[in-house]
């Protein structure tokens, strides 16, 4: 992010957050000028597969297939309910991490970059941006 790196910019006093959603865990990196902080969060795509497997009574392999191709889910609303509960827990961990971040300056986190294969999960970005969106919302 060019403005973040430019010392003369008004954005120079802001912190940058990078969320890497992986298979085993998610990693959150928070950085500001001359300072970086890192935390691992135990939420990843494998955890989502376990939750789907448990709630929909399918194998983990079937759960992964339905998570990767949600349009093939037999009962999309059930899959959405499971994933929303998992996304809510991830969102809570991200919020707690941002609150616990020991800021070195009077910096505010203004930008969150999402990276990693798990960030492609259908509904994750929507949930992190807006929270739970009712299924009948347009």
SULJO-V348961 format. One record per backbone hydrogen bond with DSSP energy under -1.0 kcal/mol. CO is the residue of the C=O (numbers start at 1). NH is the residue of the N-H. If there is no record, write none. Layout:
co->(CO:CO)
nh->(NH:NH)
This chain:
co->(1:2:6:9:11:15:16:17:18:19:20:21:22:23:25:26:27:28:29:30:31:32:35:37:39:41:44:45:46:47:48:49:50:51:52:53:59:60:61:62:63:64:65:69:70:75:76:77:78:79:80:81:82:83:84:85:86:87:88:89:90:91:92:93:94:95:96:97:101:105:108:111:113:115:116:117:118:121:123:124:125:126:127:134)
nh->(5:6:9:12:14:110:31:113:29:115:27:118:45:46:22:41:20:39:18:37:16:35:32:30:28:26:48:49:50:51:52:53:54:55:56:58:63:64:65:66:67:68:69:72:73:79:80:81:82:83:84:85:86:87:88:89:90:91:92:93:94:95:96:97:98:99:100:101:103:107:15:17:19:21:119:120:121:124:127:128:129:130:131:137)
